[in-house]
Structures are given as C-alpha cells and as structure tokens.
Amino acid sequence: MDGGTGRDILIGGVGADIFEFGPATGKDIIRDFAAGEDLIRIGVAGLTYEDLSLSAVRDGLVVTGFDDQDSEFVVTGVWALTEDHFLFT
C-alpha cells in the first residue's frame, strides 16, 4: 500500500499488509500496523535499518531518515519497531 506523495492516512485490510515508502513520500500515517503480520517497505537504494530514526510520540512512532526531503511517517499505536518489521528494496 503506497500513499504516494503528500499527506496520507494508510489503513490496511484483513491479513498481512505491506506499507510502502520512498523518496518524497511526504508526511503519512499508518493507522493499523499489526506487528508480526504487516511490514513496512522502504524503497531507497542502499538504505538500511540503521539509517532510520525512530522517535516515540504521543500516538506511536515517527520514522524519518529515509530521504533528504523531510519525509516521515507515523505508525500509530506502536511504540517499538525492529529491523524485522521492515523490508529494504
């Protein structure tokens, strides 16, 4: 699931979802991330989990560091994400 550019709210369906982000994503929100079931794909060549910045906020985690354009996404209701929750392509 890819919201494209701009500000988007992403809500997956029943079963496993893959939320996709890349350069110039904008500022998005994932509303129903299910750890152990869903994944987040970061489509930036050469990027690794260590390049990301994860910061706790009131509603969940803000993820930044995957481009140089201040793009970010918030994963609501989640306060911990590990490398296992991400795919890098």
PEQUIDA-V39493 format. One line per field, one symbol per residue. ss: DSSP state (H for helix, E for strand, - for the rest). psi: psi as a letter, one per 30 degrees, with the letter a starting at -180 (. if undefined). burial: b if it has 24 or more other C-alpha atoms within 12 Angstrom, else e. Layout:
ss: ???
psi: ???
burial: ???
This chain:
ss: -E------EE-------EEEE-----EEEE--------EEEE------HHH-EEEEE--EEEEE-------EEEEE------HHHEEE-
psi: kkfalajlkkjlakakljkkkakhebjlkkfhkjkfellkkjijkfklefflkkkklefbkkkagglgggkllkjkgkgkklfffkkk.
burial: bbbeeeebbbbbeeeebbbbbbbbbbbbbbbbbbbeebbbbbeeeeeebeebebeeeeeebbbbbbbeeebbbbbbebebbeeebbbbe
